[in-house]
Amino acid sequence: GNSFHFNIRGDELGSILNDARTRETFNDFINQCFRVIVHHKMIPLIYNDNIKPELANDAYISDGFEVLHWWSWNRPEQLISKGYRLVNLNADTQYWVLGNTNNPTAATIKSKVDPRMYRSGLYSDGGLGSMLCFFTDKAYTDGADEGNKMTNDVLPVIKAFGEKMAEANNNVNIFSRTLDIVNPSDNFI
């Protein structure tokens, strides 16, 4: 069946959440978002940045979220033991940003990606799987070719990631169509 995910992000807030009252307000807002998303029969996603189960008096963020673990501020097993379901988004190898020169290549994906290896060498067998993300933080770098170069740059990366995940899942075919037949003129972006 179809699954619909809704990512509320909830990341990169840094030290503003060190204040207990601000943190409580943030967590309350996140939990309200969770209820709305679930009410509309979607699966809520959140980044792991601001889930802090190690704080004894921390306001609670629902463990019904699927957590995109992209940063090593909390350990995968720590979150899993608290009931969170993790999706590995290792920012060292699975984070592609338009305009960056150090993005992962197909070769990097093939040699370094392991769905059980989280950021900074944190290892866990308990996650739901792994994810490759593309960000347009520098969208102005797309160029005058209407995104064709970018598309040609990312297709081999996507294909390599899919093959790596199929390999990790005992070669289960996870594609409904292969990326070999996709080209920029397909207008799928």
BAROTOR-60365 format. One line per field, with one value per atom (N, C-alpha, C): residue number from 1; x, y, z. Coordinates in Angstrom, 1 decimal. Layout:
<nodes>
seq <- [NUM_...]
east <- [X_...]
north <- [Y_...]
up <- [Z_...]
</nodes>
This chain:
<nodes>
seq <- [1_1_1_2_2_2_3_3_3_4_4_4_5_5_5_6_6_6_7_7_7_8_8_8_9_9_9_10_10_10_11_11_11_12_12_12_13_13_13_14_14_14_15_15_15_16_16_16_17_17_17_18_18_18_19_19_19_20_20_20_21_21_21_22_22_22_23_23_23_24_24_24_25_25_25_26_26_26_27_27_27_28_28_28_29_29_29_30_30_30_31_31_31_32_32_32_33_33_33_34_34_34_35_35_35_36_36_36_37_37_37_38_38_38_39_39_39_40_40_40_41_41_41_42_42_42_43_43_43_44_44_44_45_45_45_46_46_46_47_47_47_48_48_48_49_49_49_50_50_50_51_51_51_52_52_52_53_53_53_54_54_54_55_55_55_56_56_56_57_57_57_58_58_58_59_59_59_60_60_60_61_61_61_62_62_62_63_63_63_64_64_64_65_65_65_66_66_66_67_67_67_68_68_68_69_69_69_70_70_70_71_71_71_72_72_72_73_73_73_74_74_74_75_75_75_76_76_76_77_77_77_78_78_78_79_79_79_80_80_80_81_81_81_82_82_82_83_83_83_84_84_84_85_85_85_86_86_86_87_87_87_88_88_88_89_89_89_90_90_90_91_91_91_92_92_92_93_93_93_94_94_94_95_95_95_96_96_96_97_97_97_98_98_98_99_99_99_100_100_100_101_101_101_102_102_102_103_103_103_104_104_104_105_105_105_106_106_106_107_107_107_108_108_108_109_109_109_110_110_110_111_111_111_112_112_112_113_113_113_114_114_114_115_115_115_116_116_116_117_117_117_118_118_118_119_119_119_120_120_120_121_121_121_122_122_122_123_123_123_124_124_124_125_125_125_126_126_126_127_127_127_128_128_128_129_129_129_130_130_130_131_131_131_132_132_132_133_133_133_134_134_134_135_135_135_136_136_136_137_137_137_138_138_138_139_139_139_140_140_140_141_141_141_142_142_142_143_143_143_144_144_144_145_145_145_146_146_146_147_147_147_148_148_148_149_149_149_150_150_150_151_151_151_152_152_152_153_153_153_154_154_154_155_155_155_156_156_156_157_157_157_158_158_158_159_159_159_160_160_160_161_161_161_162_162_162_163_163_163_164_164_164_165_165_165_166_166_166_167_167_167_168_168_168_169_169_169_170_170_170_171_171_171_172_172_172_173_173_173_174_174_174_175_175_175_176_176_176_177_177_177_178_178_178_179_179_179_180_180_180_181_181_181_182_182_182_183_183_183_184_184_184_185_185_185_186_186_186_187_187_187_188_188_188_189_189_189]
east <- [0.8_0.0_0.9_0.2_0.9_1.2_2.3_2.6_2.9_2.3_2.5_3.2_4.3_5.1_5.0_5.1_5.1_6.2_7.2_8.4_8.2_8.2_8.1_9.4_10.5_11.9_12.2_11.9_12.2_13.7_14.5_16.0_16.7_17.9_18.8_18.4_17.9_17.5_18.6_19.6_20.7_20.4_21.1_21.1_19.9_19.0_17.8_16.9_17.1_16.3_17.0_18.1_18.7_17.8_17.0_16.1_14.9_14.6_13.6_12.2_11.9_10.5_10.4_11.5_11.4_11.4_12.1_12.1_10.7_10.1_8.8_7.8_7.9_7.0_7.2_8.5_8.9_8.3_8.5_8.1_6.5_5.9_4.4_3.9_4.6_4.3_4.5_5.6_6.0_4.9_4.5_3.5_2.1_1.8_0.6_0.6_1.8_2.0_1.8_2.4_2.3_0.8_0.0_-1.4_-2.2_-1.9_-2.5_-2.1_-0.8_-0.3_-1.0_-1.0_-1.6_-3.1_-3.8_-5.2_-5.5_-4.6_-4.7_-4.1_-3.9_-3.4_-2.1_-1.2_0.2_1.1_2.3_3.4_4.2_4.3_5.1_6.6_7.4_8.9_9.4_10.5_11.2_12.7_13.6_15.0_15.4_16.5_16.8_17.5_17.8_18.5_18.0_16.7_16.2_15.4_15.6_15.1_16.2_16.0_17.0_16.6_16.5_16.0_16.9_18.2_19.1_18.8_18.0_17.6_16.5_16.7_15.7_14.4_14.4_13.2_12.8_13.2_12.9_11.4_10.8_9.5_9.5_8.5_8.5_8.1_8.8_8.4_7.9_6.8_6.1_7.1_7.0_7.8_7.1_6.0_5.3_5.9_6.8_7.6_8.5_8.7_9.8_10.9_12.0_13.1_14.2_14.5_15.5_16.8_17.6_18.9_20.0_20.3_21.3_22.5_22.4_23.4_23.7_24.9_25.3_25.1_24.1_23.9_23.2_22.6_22.1_22.4_22.6_23.0_21.8_21.9_20.8_20.1_21.0_20.4_19.7_20.2_19.5_18.1_17.9_16.6_15.7_16.3_15.5_15.0_15.9_15.5_14.3_14.2_13.1_11.8_11.9_10.7_10.6_11.6_11.7_12.1_11.5_11.8_12.7_13.9_14.9_15.0_15.3_15.7_17.1_18.0_19.4_19.6_19.9_20.3_21.7_22.7_24.0_24.5_24.7_25.1_26.5_27.3_28.6_28.6_27.6_27.7_26.3_25.3_24.0_23.2_24.0_23.5_24.1_23.3_23.7_23.1_23.9_23.5_23.8_22.8_23.0_24.0_25.0_26.0_27.3_27.2_28.4_29.3_30.6_31.6_32.0_31.6_32.0_30.8_29.9_28.7_29.1_28.4_28.7_28.5_29.4_29.3_28.8_28.5_28.1_29.2_30.5_31.6_31.6_31.4_31.3_30.2_29.0_27.9_28.2_28.8_29.1_30.1_31.1_32.1_31.9_31.1_31.0_29.7_28.6_27.3_26.9_26.5_26.0_24.8_23.6_22.4_22.4_23.4_23.5_24.5_25.2_26.3_25.8_25.6_25.0_26.2_25.9_26.9_27.9_29.2_30.3_30.6_30.3_30.7_29.7_28.6_27.6_26.9_26.9_26.4_25.1_24.1_22.9_22.2_21.7_20.9_19.4_19.1_17.7_16.9_17.4_16.7_15.7_14.9_14.0_14.6_15.7_16.3_17.2_17.5_18.4_17.8_18.2_17.6_18.7_18.6_19.5_18.7_19.3_18.6_19.3_18.5_19.0_18.4_19.3_18.9_19.2_18.4_18.6_19.0_19.9_20.3_20.8_21.4_22.1_21.4_20.1_19.4_19.8_20.3_20.8_21.9_22.6_23.7_23.2_21.9_21.4_21.9_22.1_22.7_21.7_22.1_21.3_20.7_21.0_20.6_19.3_18.6_17.3_17.4_18.5_18.7_19.2_19.6_20.0_21.3_22.3_23.6_23.3_22.5_22.2_21.6_20.6_19.9_20.9_21.8_22.8_23.8_24.0_24.9_24.3_23.0_22.3_21.8_21.5_21.0_21.9_23.2_24.1_24.1_24.0_24.1_22.8_21.7_20.4_20.4_20.9_21.0_21.9_23.1_24.0_23.5_22.7_22.1_21.1_20.2_19.2_19.8_20.9_21.6_22.2_22.7_23.3_22.2_21.1_20.0_19.4_19.3_18.8_19.8_21.1_22.1_22.0_21.8_21.6_20.3_19.4_18.1_18.0_19.2_19.3_18.8_19.1_18.9_17.4_16.6_15.2_15.1_14.3_14.2_13.3_13.9_13.1_12.7_13.0_12.6_11.4_10.4_9.4_9.8_10.8_11.4_12.9_13.8_15.2_15.5_16.5_16.9_17.7_18.0_18.8_18.0_16.6_15.8_15.3_15.7_15.3_16.3_15.8_16.7_16.0_16.7_16.2_14.9_14.7_13.5_12.2_12.4_11.2_10.4_11.0_10.3_9.8_10.5_10.1_10.5_11.3_11.8_10.9]
north <- [-1.2_0.0_1.3_2.3_3.6_4.0_4.7_5.4_6.8_7.7_9.1_9.6_10.2_10.8_12.3_12.9_14.3_14.7_15.4_15.8_17.2_17.3_18.6_19.2_18.4_18.8_18.9_20.0_20.2_20.1_20.6_20.5_21.9_21.8_23.0_24.1_23.9_24.9_25.3_24.4_24.6_25.0_26.0_26.3_27.0_27.5_28.1_27.1_25.8_24.9_24.5_25.1_24.9_25.4_26.4_26.9_25.9_25.5_24.4_24.9_26.1_26.6_26.7_27.1_27.2_25.8_24.9_23.5_22.9_23.1_22.6_23.1_24.4_25.0_24.4_24.2_23.6_22.1_21.4_20.0_19.9_20.8_20.8_21.1_22.1_22.4_21.2_20.5_19.3_18.2_18.0_17.0_17.4_18.7_19.1_18.8_19.1_18.8_17.3_16.5_15.0_14.6_15.1_14.7_15.1_16.3_16.7_15.8_15.4_14.6_13.2_12.6_11.3_11.3_12.4_12.6_12.5_13.0_13.0_11.7_10.7_9.4_9.4_10.3_10.3_9.9_9.5_9.1_10.3_10.8_12.0_11.6_12.5_12.4_13.6_13.4_14.5_14.2_15.2_14.9_14.7_14.0_13.6_14.7_15.9_16.9_17.2_17.4_18.0_17.0_15.7_14.7_14.3_14.6_14.5_13.6_12.3_11.4_11.3_11.8_11.8_12.8_13.8_14.8_14.3_14.1_13.5_14.2_15.5_16.3_16.9_16.3_16.8_16.6_17.6_17.5_16.4_15.7_14.5_14.8_14.3_14.3_12.9_12.8_11.5_10.5_9.3_8.3_7.6_8.2_7.8_8.3_9.3_9.8_8.8_8.8_8.1_9.2_8.9_9.8_9.7_10.8_10.8_11.1_10.1_10.3_10.7_12.0_12.6_13.2_13.3_14.0_13.1_13.2_12.3_12.8_13.7_14.3_13.3_12.3_11.3_9.9_8.9_7.6_6.9_6.1_5.4_4.4_3.7_2.7_3.4_4.6_5.3_5.7_6.1_6.5_5.3_4.2_3.0_2.4_2.5_2.0_2.8_4.0_4.9_4.7_3.8_3.6_4.3_5.0_5.7_4.8_5.0_4.2_5.1_4.6_5.4_5.1_6.1_6.0_6.7_5.9_6.4_7.4_8.6_9.6_10.1_9.3_9.6_10.8_11.9_13.2_13.1_12.1_12.0_11.5_10.7_10.0_10.1_10.5_10.4_11.8_12.8_14.2_14.9_15.2_15.8_17.2_18.2_19.6_20.3_20.7_21.4_22.6_22.6_23.7_23.3_22.3_21.8_21.1_21.1_20.4_19.1_18.8_17.6_16.6_16.6_15.8_14.3_13.4_12.0_11.6_10.8_10.3_8.9_8.3_6.9_6.0_6.4_5.6_5.7_6.9_7.0_6.2_6.2_5.5_4.0_3.5_2.1_1.6_2.5_2.0_2.4_3.4_3.8_3.7_3.6_3.5_2.1_2.1_0.9_1.4_0.8_1.3_1.2_0.4_0.3_1.2_2.0_2.8_4.3_4.8_6.1_7.1_8.4_9.4_9.2_9.5_9.5_8.0_7.1_5.7_5.0_5.6_4.9_3.8_2.6_1.5_1.0_0.6_0.0_-0.9_-2.1_-2.9_-2.6_-1.7_-1.5_-0.5_0.0_1.0_0.5_1.3_1.0_0.8_1.5_1.5_2.8_3.1_4.2_5.1_6.4_7.3_8.2_8.6_9.6_10.9_12.0_13.3_14.2_15.0_16.0_17.4_18.3_19.6_20.7_21.7_22.8_24.1_23.9_25.1_26.2_25.8_26.8_26.6_26.8_26.5_27.4_28.6_29.5_29.0_27.9_27.3_26.3_26.2_25.2_25.5_26.7_27.1_27.4_27.7_28.2_27.0_25.8_24.6_24.0_24.7_24.3_23.0_22.8_21.7_20.4_20.4_19.2_18.7_19.5_19.1_18.5_19.1_18.6_17.2_17.1_15.8_14.8_15.1_14.1_13.8_14.7_14.5_13.5_13.7_12.9_11.6_11.4_10.1_8.9_9.0_7.9_7.7_8.7_8.7_7.9_8.3_7.7_6.2_5.9_4.5_3.7_4.2_3.5_3.3_4.3_4.1_3.0_3.0_2.0_0.6_0.5_-0.8_-1.2_-0.3_-0.6_-1.0_-0.4_-0.7_-2.1_-2.4_-3.7_-4.8_-4.5_-5.4_-5.7_-4.6_-4.7_-5.5_-5.5_-6.2_-7.5_-8.1_-9.4_-9.4_-8.3_-8.1_-8.1_-7.6_-7.4_-6.2_-6.3_-5.2_-4.2_-3.0_-1.9_-0.9_-1.1_-0.1_-0.6_0.2_-0.2_0.1_1.0_1.1_1.5_1.1_1.4_2.8_3.3_4.7_4.8_3.6_3.6_4.3_4.2_4.7_6.2_6.7_8.1_9.1_10.1_11.2_12.5_13.6_14.9_15.3_14.8_15.1_14.5_13.5_12.9_13.8_15.0_16.0_15.4_14.5_14.0_14.8_15.8_16.6_17.8]
up <- [0.0_0.0_0.0_-0.2_-0.2_1.2_1.4_2.7_2.4_3.2_3.1_4.3_4.1_5.2_5.2_6.4_6.5_7.4_6.9_7.7_8.3_9.6_10.2_10.5_10.2_10.5_11.9_12.6_14.0_14.3_13.4_13.5_13.5_13.8_13.8_14.6_15.8_16.7_17.7_17.9_18.7_20.1_20.6_22.1_22.5_21.6_22.1_22.9_22.7_23.4_24.8_25.1_26.4_27.6_27.3_28.3_28.4_29.7_29.9_29.4_29.6_29.2_27.7_27.0_25.6_25.0_25.6_25.2_25.4_26.5_26.7_25.7_25.4_24.3_23.0_22.6_21.4_21.3_22.3_22.3_22.3_23.0_22.9_21.5_20.8_19.4_18.5_18.7_17.9_18.1_19.3_19.6_19.0_19.0_18.4_16.9_16.3_14.8_14.6_15.5_15.4_15.4_16.3_16.3_15.0_14.5_13.2_12.1_12.0_10.9_11.0_12.2_12.4_12.1_12.5_12.2_10.7_9.9_8.5_7.9_8.7_8.3_7.5_8.0_7.5_8.6_8.2_9.1_9.4_10.6_10.9_11.0_10.4_10.5_11.2_11.9_12.6_12.6_12.5_12.6_14.1_14.3_15.7_16.5_16.0_16.7_18.1_18.2_19.4_20.3_20.0_20.9_21.9_23.1_24.2_25.3_25.1_26.1_27.3_27.2_28.3_29.4_29.1_30.0_30.9_32.2_33.1_33.1_33.1_33.2_31.8_30.8_29.4_29.1_28.5_28.0_26.9_26.8_26.0_24.5_23.5_22.1_21.8_21.2_21.0_20.3_20.8_20.2_19.0_18.6_17.4_16.1_16.2_15.1_14.5_13.2_12.6_12.6_13.2_13.4_12.3_11.6_10.7_11.4_11.6_12.4_11.5_11.5_10.6_11.3_12.6_13.4_14.6_15.1_16.2_17.6_17.7_19.1_20.0_19.5_20.4_19.6_20.4_19.8_19.3_18.2_17.7_18.7_19.4_20.4_21.5_21.9_22.9_22.5_21.3_20.8_20.6_20.1_19.9_21.2_22.2_23.5_24.2_23.7_24.2_23.3_22.3_21.5_20.1_19.8_18.5_17.4_16.2_15.0_14.2_13.9_13.2_11.7_11.0_9.6_9.5_9.0_9.0_7.8_8.2_7.2_7.6_7.3_7.7_7.0_7.7_7.0_6.5_6.9_6.4_4.9_4.6_3.3_2.5_3.1_2.5_2.4_2.2_2.3_1.1_0.1_-1.1_-1.2_-1.4_-1.4_-2.7_-3.4_-4.7_-4.5_-5.3_-5.2_-4.4_-3.6_-2.8_-3.8_-3.5_-4.3_-3.7_-2.4_-1.8_-1.6_-2.5_-2.4_-2.6_-2.1_-2.3_-3.8_-4.3_-5.7_-5.6_-6.8_-6.9_-6.3_-6.5_-6.0_-4.4_-3.9_-2.4_-1.9_-2.5_-2.0_-2.0_-3.1_-3.2_-2.2_-1.9_-1.0_0.5_0.8_2.2_2.9_2.1_2.7_3.3_4.5_5.1_5.9_5.6_6.3_7.8_8.3_9.8_10.4_9.6_10.0_10.1_11.3_11.4_11.5_11.6_11.7_12.7_12.4_13.2_13.7_12.8_13.1_14.1_14.4_15.3_14.6_15.1_14.4_15.2_14.4_15.0_14.0_14.4_13.6_13.8_14.7_15.1_14.3_13.2_12.5_11.4_10.9_9.8_8.5_8.3_6.9_6.8_5.6_5.3_4.3_4.2_3.3_2.7_1.5_0.8_0.6_1.0_0.9_0.0_-0.7_-1.6_-1.1_-0.9_-0.4_-1.4_-1.5_-2.4_-1.7_-0.7_0.1_-0.7_-1.8_-2.7_-4.1_-4.2_-5.4_-6.5_-6.2_-7.2_-8.1_-7.6_-8.3_-9.4_-9.6_-10.6_-12.0_-12.3_-13.6_-14.7_-15.8_-16.9_-17.7_-17.4_-18.2_-17.7_-16.9_-16.3_-15.5_-14.8_-13.9_-14.6_-15.9_-16.5_-16.0_-15.7_-15.1_-13.7_-12.9_-11.6_-11.7_-12.6_-12.8_-13.2_-14.1_-14.6_-13.5_-12.6_-11.4_-10.4_-10.2_-9.1_-9.5_-10.7_-11.1_-10.8_-11.1_-10.7_-9.2_-8.4_-7.0_-6.5_-7.0_-6.6_-7.0_-8.2_-8.6_-7.7_-7.4_-6.5_-5.2_-4.6_-3.3_-3.4_-4.4_-4.5_-4.6_-5.4_-5.5_-4.1_-3.4_-2.1_-1.1_-1.2_-0.2_-0.6_-1.9_-2.4_-1.9_-2.0_-1.6_-0.1_0.7_2.1_2.5_1.6_1.9_1.1_0.9_0.2_-1.2_-1.9_-3.3_-3.6_-2.7_-3.0_-4.0_-5.1_-6.1_-5.5_-5.2_-4.6_-5.6_-6.9_-7.9_-8.7_-9.0_-9.9_-11.4_-11.5_-12.8_-12.5_-13.4_-13.2_-13.6_-13.0_-13.3_-14.6_-15.2_-16.4_-17.5_-17.4_-18.5_-18.3_-17.1_-16.8_-17.4_-18.0_-18.4_-18.1_-18.2_-17.8_-18.5_-19.7_-20.5_-19.9_-19.0_-18.4_-17.5_-17.2_-16.3_-15.0_-14.4_-13.1_-11.9_-12.2_-11.0_-10.9]
</nodes>
